[in-house]
Amino acid sequence: MAGNFYSVECPDCENEQIVFDKASSEVACAVCGHTLARPAGGKAEIDGEVTETVEAR
């Protein structure tokens, strides 16, 4: 199964960043450094508002 890419809004600085839903490492906001996604043994735990699905497979 392939994964999806989401546009996630950072809760701290409102920067939007693309995040893979099955991220295998922590993803930090490029602007403020807030952790947007943590690996959870499958789908990542996303901390922020998912604003749209960028790519669905």
PDBQT receptor file of N, H, CA, C and O in Angstrom, charges set to zero:
ATOM      1  N   MET A   1       0.825  -1.184   0.000  1.00  0.00    +0.000 N 
ATOM      2  CA  MET A   1       0.000   0.000   0.000  1.00  0.00    +0.000 C 
ATOM      3  C   MET A   1       0.871   1.250   0.000  1.00  0.00    +0.000 C 
ATOM      4  O   MET A   1       1.829   1.355   0.766  1.00  0.00    +0.000 OA
ATOM      5  N   ALA A   2       0.540   2.159  -0.836  1.00  0.00    +0.000 N 
ATOM      6  H   ALA A   2      -0.238   2.074  -1.458  1.00  0.00    +0.000 HD
ATOM      7  CA  ALA A   2       1.246   3.442  -0.872  1.00  0.00    +0.000 C 
ATOM      8  C   ALA A   2       0.621   4.385   0.151  1.00  0.00    +0.000 C 
ATOM      9  O   ALA A   2      -0.456   4.121   0.686  1.00  0.00    +0.000 OA
ATOM     10  N   GLY A   3       1.307   5.472   0.406  1.00  0.00    +0.000 N 
ATOM     11  H   GLY A   3       2.182   5.687  -0.029  1.00  0.00    +0.000 HD
ATOM     12  CA  GLY A   3       0.801   6.445   1.366  1.00  0.00    +0.000 C 
ATOM     13  C   GLY A   3       0.337   7.716   0.687  1.00  0.00    +0.000 C 
ATOM     14  O   GLY A   3       0.368   7.836  -0.537  1.00  0.00    +0.000 OA
ATOM     15  N   ASN A   4      -0.086   8.645   1.491  1.00  0.00    +0.000 N 
ATOM     16  H   ASN A   4      -0.112   8.547   2.486  1.00  0.00    +0.000 HD
ATOM     17  CA  ASN A   4      -0.555   9.938   1.014  1.00  0.00    +0.000 C 
ATOM     18  C   ASN A   4       0.360  11.044   1.516  1.00  0.00    +0.000 C 
ATOM     19  O   ASN A   4       1.042  10.893   2.530  1.00  0.00    +0.000 OA
ATOM     20  N   PHE A   5       0.365  12.146   0.797  1.00  0.00    +0.000 N 
ATOM     21  H   PHE A   5      -0.189  12.268  -0.026  1.00  0.00    +0.000 HD
ATOM     22  CA  PHE A   5       1.056  13.344   1.235  1.00  0.00    +0.000 C 
ATOM     23  C   PHE A   5       0.000  14.348   1.645  1.00  0.00    +0.000 C 
ATOM     24  O   PHE A   5      -0.985  14.550   0.935  1.00  0.00    +0.000 OA
ATOM     25  N   TYR A   6       0.208  14.983   2.802  1.00  0.00    +0.000 N 
ATOM     26  H   TYR A   6       1.008  14.819   3.379  1.00  0.00    +0.000 HD
ATOM     27  CA  TYR A   6      -0.745  15.953   3.319  1.00  0.00    +0.000 C 
ATOM     28  C   TYR A   6      -0.080  17.311   3.468  1.00  0.00    +0.000 C 
ATOM     29  O   TYR A   6       1.110  17.406   3.769  1.00  0.00    +0.000 OA
ATOM     30  N   SER A   7      -0.856  18.349   3.257  1.00  0.00    +0.000 N 
ATOM     31  H   SER A   7      -1.823  18.272   3.012  1.00  0.00    +0.000 HD
ATOM     32  CA  SER A   7      -0.425  19.700   3.577  1.00  0.00    +0.000 C 
ATOM     33  C   SER A   7      -0.863  19.943   5.021  1.00  0.00    +0.000 C 
ATOM     34  O   SER A   7      -2.054  19.913   5.330  1.00  0.00    +0.000 OA
ATOM     35  N   VAL A   8       0.112  20.183   5.901  1.00  0.00    +0.000 N 
ATOM     36  H   VAL A   8       1.079  20.208   5.649  1.00  0.00    +0.000 HD
ATOM     37  CA  VAL A   8      -0.163  20.329   7.333  1.00  0.00    +0.000 C 
ATOM     38  C   VAL A   8       0.202  21.743   7.771  1.00  0.00    +0.000 C 
ATOM     39  O   VAL A   8       1.279  22.247   7.455  1.00  0.00    +0.000 OA
ATOM     40  N   GLU A   9      -0.714  22.374   8.506  1.00  0.00    +0.000 N 
ATOM     41  H   GLU A   9      -1.589  21.965   8.763  1.00  0.00    +0.000 HD
ATOM     42  CA  GLU A   9      -0.466  23.720   9.032  1.00  0.00    +0.000 C 
ATOM     43  C   GLU A   9       0.129  23.607  10.425  1.00  0.00    +0.000 C 
ATOM     44  O   GLU A   9      -0.440  22.952  11.298  1.00  0.00    +0.000 OA
ATOM     45  N   CYS A  10       1.273  24.245  10.633  1.00  0.00    +0.000 N 
ATOM     46  H   CYS A  10       1.735  24.777   9.924  1.00  0.00    +0.000 HD
ATOM     47  CA  CYS A  10       1.940  24.237  11.934  1.00  0.00    +0.000 C 
ATOM     48  C   CYS A  10       1.077  24.979  12.958  1.00  0.00    +0.000 C 
ATOM     49  O   CYS A  10       0.616  26.087  12.681  1.00  0.00    +0.000 OA
ATOM     50  N   PRO A  11       0.851  24.386  14.135  1.00  0.00    +0.000 N 
ATOM     51  CA  PRO A  11       0.030  25.059  15.143  1.00  0.00    +0.000 C 
ATOM     52  C   PRO A  11       0.723  26.269  15.774  1.00  0.00    +0.000 C 
ATOM     53  O   PRO A  11       0.051  27.114  16.366  1.00  0.00    +0.000 OA
ATOM     54  N   ASP A  12       2.043  26.370  15.663  1.00  0.00    +0.000 N 
ATOM     55  H   ASP A  12       2.589  25.684  15.182  1.00  0.00    +0.000 HD
ATOM     56  CA  ASP A  12       2.772  27.480  16.266  1.00  0.00    +0.000 C 
ATOM     57  C   ASP A  12       2.885  28.692  15.347  1.00  0.00    +0.000 C 
ATOM     58  O   ASP A  12       2.597  29.815  15.762  1.00  0.00    +0.000 OA
ATOM     59  N   CYS A  13       3.307  28.472  14.090  1.00  0.00    +0.000 N 
ATOM     60  H   CYS A  13       3.541  27.560  13.753  1.00  0.00    +0.000 HD
ATOM     61  CA  CYS A  13       3.598  29.615  13.215  1.00  0.00    +0.000 C 
ATOM     62  C   CYS A  13       2.711  29.668  11.964  1.00  0.00    +0.000 C 
ATOM     63  O   CYS A  13       2.861  30.578  11.149  1.00  0.00    +0.000 OA
ATOM     64  N   GLU A  14       1.803  28.721  11.800  1.00  0.00    +0.000 N 
ATOM     65  H   GLU A  14       1.682  27.981  12.462  1.00  0.00    +0.000 HD
ATOM     66  CA  GLU A  14       0.850  28.652  10.689  1.00  0.00    +0.000 C 
ATOM     67  C   GLU A  14       1.504  28.423   9.326  1.00  0.00    +0.000 C 
ATOM     68  O   GLU A  14       0.859  28.625   8.297  1.00  0.00    +0.000 OA
ATOM     69  N   ASN A  15       2.763  28.007   9.301  1.00  0.00    +0.000 N 
ATOM     70  H   ASN A  15       3.287  27.842  10.137  1.00  0.00    +0.000 HD
ATOM     71  CA  ASN A  15       3.425  27.624   8.058  1.00  0.00    +0.000 C 
ATOM     72  C   ASN A  15       2.792  26.326   7.550  1.00  0.00    +0.000 C 
ATOM     73  O   ASN A  15       2.504  25.426   8.340  1.00  0.00    +0.000 OA
ATOM     74  N   GLU A  16       2.576  26.226   6.241  1.00  0.00    +0.000 N 
ATOM     75  H   GLU A  16       2.810  26.957   5.600  1.00  0.00    +0.000 HD
ATOM     76  CA  GLU A  16       2.063  24.986   5.665  1.00  0.00    +0.000 C 
ATOM     77  C   GLU A  16       3.219  24.210   5.063  1.00  0.00    +0.000 C 
ATOM     78  O   GLU A  16       4.062  24.763   4.356  1.00  0.00    +0.000 OA
ATOM     79  N   GLN A  17       3.242  22.909   5.358  1.00  0.00    +0.000 N 
ATOM     80  H   GLN A  17       2.558  22.460   5.931  1.00  0.00    +0.000 HD
ATOM     81  CA  GLN A  17       4.329  22.060   4.917  1.00  0.00    +0.000 C 
ATOM     82  C   GLN A  17       3.766  20.718   4.487  1.00  0.00    +0.000 C 
ATOM     83  O   GLN A  17       2.768  20.255   5.039  1.00  0.00    +0.000 OA
ATOM     84  N   ILE A  18       4.406  20.086   3.494  1.00  0.00    +0.000 N 
ATOM     85  H   ILE A  18       5.216  20.463   3.045  1.00  0.00    +0.000 HD
ATOM     86  CA  ILE A  18       3.981  18.784   3.002  1.00  0.00    +0.000 C 
ATOM     87  C   ILE A  18       4.591  17.697   3.876  1.00  0.00    +0.000 C 
ATOM     88  O   ILE A  18       5.794  17.703   4.136  1.00  0.00    +0.000 OA
ATOM     89  N   VAL A  19       3.746  16.753   4.334  1.00  0.00    +0.000 N 
ATOM     90  H   VAL A  19       2.768  16.748   4.123  1.00  0.00    +0.000 HD
ATOM     91  CA  VAL A  19       4.182  15.673   5.207  1.00  0.00    +0.000 C 
ATOM     92  C   VAL A  19       3.655  14.346   4.655  1.00  0.00    +0.000 C 
ATOM     93  O   VAL A  19       2.497  14.256   4.246  1.00  0.00    +0.000 OA
ATOM     94  N   PHE A  20       4.507  13.320   4.645  1.00  0.00    +0.000 N 
ATOM     95  H   PHE A  20       5.447  13.393   4.977  1.00  0.00    +0.000 HD
ATOM     96  CA  PHE A  20       4.103  11.972   4.229  1.00  0.00    +0.000 C 
ATOM     97  C   PHE A  20       3.400  11.308   5.403  1.00  0.00    +0.000 C 
ATOM     98  O   PHE A  20       3.879  11.388   6.535  1.00  0.00    +0.000 OA
ATOM     99  N   ASP A  21       2.261  10.648   5.149  1.00  0.00    +0.000 N 
ATOM    100  H   ASP A  21       1.872  10.584   4.230  1.00  0.00    +0.000 HD
ATOM    101  CA  ASP A  21       1.484  10.095   6.261  1.00  0.00    +0.000 C 
ATOM    102  C   ASP A  21       2.116   8.870   6.910  1.00  0.00    +0.000 C 
ATOM    103  O   ASP A  21       1.672   8.447   7.977  1.00  0.00    +0.000 OA
ATOM    104  N   LYS A  22       3.135   8.295   6.295  1.00  0.00    +0.000 N 
ATOM    105  H   LYS A  22       3.495   8.639   5.428  1.00  0.00    +0.000 HD
ATOM    106  CA  LYS A  22       3.833   7.156   6.889  1.00  0.00    +0.000 C 
ATOM    107  C   LYS A  22       5.294   7.514   7.151  1.00  0.00    +0.000 C 
ATOM    108  O   LYS A  22       6.195   6.714   6.900  1.00  0.00    +0.000 OA
ATOM    109  N   ALA A  23       5.515   8.716   7.654  1.00  0.00    +0.000 N 
ATOM    110  H   ALA A  23       4.783   9.367   7.858  1.00  0.00    +0.000 HD
ATOM    111  CA  ALA A  23       6.872   9.194   7.924  1.00  0.00    +0.000 C 
ATOM    112  C   ALA A  23       7.579   8.258   8.906  1.00  0.00    +0.000 C 
ATOM    113  O   ALA A  23       7.002   7.870   9.922  1.00  0.00    +0.000 OA
ATOM    114  N   SER A  24       8.823   7.899   8.603  1.00  0.00    +0.000 N 
ATOM    115  H   SER A  24       9.292   8.214   7.778  1.00  0.00    +0.000 HD
ATOM    116  CA  SER A  24       9.577   6.980   9.459  1.00  0.00    +0.000 C 
ATOM    117  C   SER A  24      10.556   7.724  10.368  1.00  0.00    +0.000 C 
ATOM    118  O   SER A  24      11.288   7.098  11.135  1.00  0.00    +0.000 OA
ATOM    119  N   SER A  25      10.571   9.042  10.288  1.00  0.00    +0.000 N 
ATOM    120  H   SER A  25       9.976   9.550   9.666  1.00  0.00    +0.000 HD
ATOM    121  CA  SER A  25      11.366   9.857  11.200  1.00  0.00    +0.000 C 
ATOM    122  C   SER A  25      10.567  11.124  11.512  1.00  0.00    +0.000 C 
ATOM    123  O   SER A  25       9.611  11.462  10.813  1.00  0.00    +0.000 OA
ATOM    124  N   GLU A  26      10.979  11.812  12.572  1.00  0.00    +0.000 N 
ATOM    125  H   GLU A  26      11.756  11.537  13.139  1.00  0.00    +0.000 HD
ATOM    126  CA  GLU A  26      10.261  13.021  12.949  1.00  0.00    +0.000 C 
ATOM    127  C   GLU A  26      10.392  14.081  11.867  1.00  0.00    +0.000 C 
ATOM    128  O   GLU A  26      11.450  14.240  11.260  1.00  0.00    +0.000 OA
ATOM    129  N   VAL A  27       9.296  14.807  11.634  1.00  0.00    +0.000 N 
ATOM    130  H   VAL A  27       8.436  14.678  12.127  1.00  0.00    +0.000 HD
ATOM    131  CA  VAL A  27       9.285  15.893  10.658  1.00  0.00    +0.000 C 
ATOM    132  C   VAL A  27       9.065  17.187  11.429  1.00  0.00    +0.000 C 
ATOM    133  O   VAL A  27       8.064  17.344  12.129  1.00  0.00    +0.000 OA
ATOM    134  N   ALA A  28      10.015  18.117  11.293  1.00  0.00    +0.000 N 
ATOM    135  H   ALA A  28      10.828  17.990  10.725  1.00  0.00    +0.000 HD
ATOM    136  CA  ALA A  28       9.935  19.397  11.993  1.00  0.00    +0.000 C 
ATOM    137  C   ALA A  28       9.512  20.494  11.029  1.00  0.00    +0.000 C 
ATOM    138  O   ALA A  28       9.801  20.427   9.835  1.00  0.00    +0.000 OA
ATOM    139  N   CYS A  29       8.834  21.492  11.547  1.00  0.00    +0.000 N 
ATOM    140  H   CYS A  29       8.599  21.546  12.517  1.00  0.00    +0.000 HD
ATOM    141  CA  CYS A  29       8.463  22.661  10.759  1.00  0.00    +0.000 C 
ATOM    142  C   CYS A  29       9.737  23.361  10.295  1.00  0.00    +0.000 C 
ATOM    143  O   CYS A  29      10.659  23.570  11.084  1.00  0.00    +0.000 OA
ATOM    144  N   ALA A  30       9.785  23.718   9.027  1.00  0.00    +0.000 N 
ATOM    145  H   ALA A  30       9.037  23.548   8.386  1.00  0.00    +0.000 HD
ATOM    146  CA  ALA A  30      10.967  24.360   8.455  1.00  0.00    +0.000 C 
ATOM    147  C   ALA A  30      11.163  25.785   8.968  1.00  0.00    +0.000 C 
ATOM    148  O   ALA A  30      12.260  26.334   8.867  1.00  0.00    +0.000 OA
ATOM    149  N   VAL A  31      10.110  26.387   9.515  1.00  0.00    +0.000 N 
ATOM    150  H   VAL A  31       9.218  25.942   9.597  1.00  0.00    +0.000 HD
ATOM    151  CA  VAL A  31      10.199  27.772   9.981  1.00  0.00    +0.000 C 
ATOM    152  C   VAL A  31      10.532  27.841  11.471  1.00  0.00    +0.000 C 
ATOM    153  O   VAL A  31      11.493  28.506  11.857  1.00  0.00    +0.000 OA
ATOM    154  N   CYS A  32       9.747  27.161  12.312  1.00  0.00    +0.000 N 
ATOM    155  H   CYS A  32       8.966  26.621  11.998  1.00  0.00    +0.000 HD
ATOM    156  CA  CYS A  32       9.920  27.311  13.760  1.00  0.00    +0.000 C 
ATOM    157  C   CYS A  32      10.488  26.081  14.463  1.00  0.00    +0.000 C 
ATOM    158  O   CYS A  32      10.898  26.177  15.620  1.00  0.00    +0.000 OA
ATOM    159  N   GLY A  33      10.523  24.920  13.791  1.00  0.00    +0.000 N 
ATOM    160  H   GLY A  33      10.189  24.842  12.851  1.00  0.00    +0.000 HD
ATOM    161  CA  GLY A  33      11.092  23.719  14.389  1.00  0.00    +0.000 C 
ATOM    162  C   GLY A  33      10.111  22.857  15.167  1.00  0.00    +0.000 C 
ATOM    163  O   GLY A  33      10.511  21.830  15.715  1.00  0.00    +0.000 OA
ATOM    164  N   HIS A  34       8.847  23.237  15.232  1.00  0.00    +0.000 N 
ATOM    165  H   HIS A  34       8.522  24.071  14.786  1.00  0.00    +0.000 HD
ATOM    166  CA  HIS A  34       7.831  22.440  15.919  1.00  0.00    +0.000 C 
ATOM    167  C   HIS A  34       7.714  21.072  15.236  1.00  0.00    +0.000 C 
ATOM    168  O   HIS A  34       7.745  21.001  14.007  1.00  0.00    +0.000 OA
ATOM    169  N   THR A  35       7.582  19.994  16.001  1.00  0.00    +0.000 N 
ATOM    170  H   THR A  35       7.557  20.051  16.999  1.00  0.00    +0.000 HD
ATOM    171  CA  THR A  35       7.454  18.658  15.432  1.00  0.00    +0.000 C 
ATOM    172  C   THR A  35       6.053  18.494  14.843  1.00  0.00    +0.000 C 
ATOM    173  O   THR A  35       5.057  18.577  15.562  1.00  0.00    +0.000 OA
ATOM    174  N   LEU A  36       5.986  18.261  13.530  1.00  0.00    +0.000 N 
ATOM    175  H   LEU A  36       6.795  18.194  12.946  1.00  0.00    +0.000 HD
ATOM    176  CA  LEU A  36       4.702  18.106  12.845  1.00  0.00    +0.000 C 
ATOM    177  C   LEU A  36       4.260  16.662  12.737  1.00  0.00    +0.000 C 
ATOM    178  O   LEU A  36       3.062  16.387  12.684  1.00  0.00    +0.000 OA
ATOM    179  N   ALA A  37       5.213  15.723  12.703  1.00  0.00    +0.000 N 
ATOM    180  H   ALA A  37       6.187  15.946  12.746  1.00  0.00    +0.000 HD
ATOM    181  CA  ALA A  37       4.862  14.308  12.579  1.00  0.00    +0.000 C 
ATOM    182  C   ALA A  37       5.884  13.455  13.313  1.00  0.00    +0.000 C 
ATOM    183  O   ALA A  37       7.083  13.733  13.285  1.00  0.00    +0.000 OA
ATOM    184  N   ARG A  38       5.383  12.401  13.976  1.00  0.00    +0.000 N 
ATOM    185  H   ARG A  38       4.409  12.175  13.998  1.00  0.00    +0.000 HD
ATOM    186  CA  ARG A  38       6.222  11.434  14.675  1.00  0.00    +0.000 C 
ATOM    187  C   ARG A  38       5.891  10.051  14.161  1.00  0.00    +0.000 C 
ATOM    188  O   ARG A  38       4.717   9.750  13.943  1.00  0.00    +0.000 OA
ATOM    189  N   PRO A  39       6.891   9.189  13.957  1.00  0.00    +0.000 N 
ATOM    190  CA  PRO A  39       6.603   7.831  13.507  1.00  0.00    +0.000 C 
ATOM    191  C   PRO A  39       5.842   7.069  14.596  1.00  0.00    +0.000 C 
ATOM    192  O   PRO A  39       6.103   7.242  15.786  1.00  0.00    +0.000 OA
ATOM    193  N   ALA A  40       4.896   6.223  14.171  1.00  0.00    +0.000 N 
ATOM    194  H   ALA A  40       4.683   6.083  13.204  1.00  0.00    +0.000 HD
ATOM    195  CA  ALA A  40       4.081   5.476  15.128  1.00  0.00    +0.000 C 
ATOM    196  C   ALA A  40       3.907   4.022  14.703  1.00  0.00    +0.000 C 
ATOM    197  O   ALA A  40       2.891   3.402  15.017  1.00  0.00    +0.000 OA
ATOM    198  N   GLY A  41       4.873   3.482  14.002  1.00  0.00    +0.000 N 
ATOM    199  H   GLY A  41       5.699   3.986  13.747  1.00  0.00    +0.000 HD
ATOM    200  CA  GLY A  41       4.811   2.080  13.610  1.00  0.00    +0.000 C 
ATOM    201  C   GLY A  41       3.882   1.810  12.438  1.00  0.00    +0.000 C 
ATOM    202  O   GLY A  41       3.441   0.674  12.265  1.00  0.00    +0.000 OA
ATOM    203  N   GLY A  42       3.584   2.771  11.662  1.00  0.00    +0.000 N 
ATOM    204  H   GLY A  42       3.942   3.694  11.802  1.00  0.00    +0.000 HD
ATOM    205  CA  GLY A  42       2.682   2.673  10.508  1.00  0.00    +0.000 C 
ATOM    206  C   GLY A  42       2.419   4.086  10.046  1.00  0.00    +0.000 C 
ATOM    207  O   GLY A  42       3.304   4.748   9.503  1.00  0.00    +0.000 OA
ATOM    208  N   LYS A  43       1.215   4.542  10.259  1.00  0.00    +0.000 N 
ATOM    209  H   LYS A  43       0.497   4.004  10.700  1.00  0.00    +0.000 HD
ATOM    210  CA  LYS A  43       0.919   5.945   9.952  1.00  0.00    +0.000 C 
ATOM    211  C   LYS A  43       1.510   6.827  11.039  1.00  0.00    +0.000 C 
ATOM    212  O   LYS A  43       1.493   6.482  12.220  1.00  0.00    +0.000 OA
ATOM    213  N   ALA A  44       2.032   7.966  10.618  1.00  0.00    +0.000 N 
ATOM    214  H   ALA A  44       2.046   8.246   9.658  1.00  0.00    +0.000 HD
ATOM    215  CA  ALA A  44       2.638   8.903  11.564  1.00  0.00    +0.000 C 
ATOM    216  C   ALA A  44       1.557   9.646  12.344  1.00  0.00    +0.000 C 
ATOM    217  O   ALA A  44       0.446   9.858  11.858  1.00  0.00    +0.000 OA
ATOM    218  N   GLU A  45       1.914  10.034  13.564  1.00  0.00    +0.000 N 
ATOM    219  H   GLU A  45       2.816   9.863  13.959  1.00  0.00    +0.000 HD
ATOM    220  CA  GLU A  45       1.024  10.892  14.355  1.00  0.00    +0.000 C 
ATOM    221  C   GLU A  45       1.289  12.317  13.910  1.00  0.00    +0.000 C 
ATOM    222  O   GLU A  45       2.403  12.818  14.063  1.00  0.00    +0.000 OA
ATOM    223  N   ILE A  46       0.287  12.972  13.365  1.00  0.00    +0.000 N 
ATOM    224  H   ILE A  46      -0.619  12.565  13.241  1.00  0.00    +0.000 HD
ATOM    225  CA  ILE A  46       0.446  14.327  12.842  1.00  0.00    +0.000 C 
ATOM    226  C   ILE A  46      -0.060  15.331  13.867  1.00  0.00    +0.000 C 
ATOM    227  O   ILE A  46      -1.196  15.245  14.332  1.00  0.00    +0.000 OA
ATOM    228  N   ASP A  47       0.802  16.289  14.212  1.00  0.00    +0.000 N 
ATOM    229  H   ASP A  47       1.725  16.360  13.834  1.00  0.00    +0.000 HD
ATOM    230  CA  ASP A  47       0.455  17.336  15.166  1.00  0.00    +0.000 C 
ATOM    231  C   ASP A  47       0.309  18.642  14.392  1.00  0.00    +0.000 C 
ATOM    232  O   ASP A  47       1.293  19.332  14.125  1.00  0.00    +0.000 OA
ATOM    233  N   GLY A  48      -0.897  18.961  14.048  1.00  0.00    +0.000 N 
ATOM    234  H   GLY A  48      -1.696  18.401  14.265  1.00  0.00    +0.000 HD
ATOM    235  CA  GLY A  48      -1.200  20.139  13.244  1.00  0.00    +0.000 C 
ATOM    236  C   GLY A  48      -2.456  19.859  12.445  1.00  0.00    +0.000 C 
ATOM    237  O   GLY A  48      -2.948  18.730  12.426  1.00  0.00    +0.000 OA
ATOM    238  N   GLU A  49      -2.970  20.867  11.795  1.00  0.00    +0.000 N 
ATOM    239  H   GLU A  49      -2.570  21.784  11.811  1.00  0.00    +0.000 HD
ATOM    240  CA  GLU A  49      -4.202  20.704  11.020  1.00  0.00    +0.000 C 
ATOM    241  C   GLU A  49      -3.860  20.279   9.595  1.00  0.00    +0.000 C 
ATOM    242  O   GLU A  49      -3.095  20.945   8.897  1.00  0.00    +0.000 OA
ATOM    243  N   VAL A  50      -4.445  19.151   9.179  1.00  0.00    +0.000 N 
ATOM    244  H   VAL A  50      -5.066  18.610   9.746  1.00  0.00    +0.000 HD
ATOM    245  CA  VAL A  50      -4.291  18.696   7.795  1.00  0.00    +0.000 C 
ATOM    246  C   VAL A  50      -5.224  19.539   6.948  1.00  0.00    +0.000 C 
ATOM    247  O   VAL A  50      -6.442  19.446   7.098  1.00  0.00    +0.000 OA
ATOM    248  N   THR A  51      -4.678  20.361   6.059  1.00  0.00    +0.000 N 
ATOM    249  H   THR A  51      -3.688  20.437   5.937  1.00  0.00    +0.000 HD
ATOM    250  CA  THR A  51      -5.504  21.264   5.274  1.00  0.00    +0.000 C 
ATOM    251  C   THR A  51      -5.953  20.646   3.954  1.00  0.00    +0.000 C 
ATOM    252  O   THR A  51      -7.014  21.000   3.440  1.00  0.00    +0.000 OA
ATOM    253  N   GLU A  52      -5.158  19.720   3.396  1.00  0.00    +0.000 N 
ATOM    254  H   GLU A  52      -4.296  19.432   3.814  1.00  0.00    +0.000 HD
ATOM    255  CA  GLU A  52      -5.574  19.037   2.166  1.00  0.00    +0.000 C 
ATOM    256  C   GLU A  52      -4.693  17.822   1.917  1.00  0.00    +0.000 C 
ATOM    257  O   GLU A  52      -3.575  17.732   2.425  1.00  0.00    +0.000 OA
ATOM    258  N   THR A  53      -5.212  16.893   1.129  1.00  0.00    +0.000 N 
ATOM    259  H   THR A  53      -6.120  16.966   0.717  1.00  0.00    +0.000 HD
ATOM    260  CA  THR A  53      -4.430  15.773   0.641  1.00  0.00    +0.000 C 
ATOM    261  C   THR A  53      -3.791  16.209  -0.657  1.00  0.00    +0.000 C 
ATOM    262  O   THR A  53      -4.488  16.568  -1.607  1.00  0.00    +0.000 OA
ATOM    263  N   VAL A  54      -2.469  16.183  -0.707  1.00  0.00    +0.000 N 
ATOM    264  H   VAL A  54      -1.903  15.891   0.064  1.00  0.00    +0.000 HD
ATOM    265  CA  VAL A  54      -1.748  16.675  -1.875  1.00  0.00    +0.000 C 
ATOM    266  C   VAL A  54      -1.703  15.607  -2.961  1.00  0.00    +0.000 C 
ATOM    267  O   VAL A  54      -1.875  15.908  -4.142  1.00  0.00    +0.000 OA
ATOM    268  N   GLU A  55      -1.470  14.353  -2.555  1.00  0.00    +0.000 N 
ATOM    269  H   GLU A  55      -1.330  14.109  -1.596  1.00  0.00    +0.000 HD
ATOM    270  CA  GLU A  55      -1.380  13.267  -3.520  1.00  0.00    +0.000 C 
ATOM    271  C   GLU A  55      -1.957  12.013  -2.898  1.00  0.00    +0.000 C 
ATOM    272  O   GLU A  55      -1.566  11.631  -1.795  1.00  0.00    +0.000 OA
ATOM    273  N   ALA A  56      -2.869  11.378  -3.580  1.00  0.00    +0.000 N 
ATOM    274  H   ALA A  56      -3.187  11.689  -4.476  1.00  0.00    +0.000 HD
ATOM    275  CA  ALA A  56      -3.456  10.128  -3.112  1.00  0.00    +0.000 C 
ATOM    276  C   ALA A  56      -3.151   9.036  -4.110  1.00  0.00    +0.000 C 
ATOM    277  O   ALA A  56      -3.295   9.236  -5.316  1.00  0.00    +0.000 OA
ATOM    278  N   ARG A  57      -2.738   7.901  -3.628  1.00  0.00    +0.000 N 
ATOM    279  H   ARG A  57      -2.621   7.739  -2.648  1.00  0.00    +0.000 HD
ATOM    280  CA  ARG A  57      -2.430   6.770  -4.521  1.00  0.00    +0.000 C 
ATOM    281  C   ARG A  57      -3.238   5.576  -4.124  1.00  0.00    +0.000 C 
ATOM    282  O   ARG A  57      -3.127   4.521  -4.748  1.00  0.00    +0.000 OA
TER     283      ARG A  57
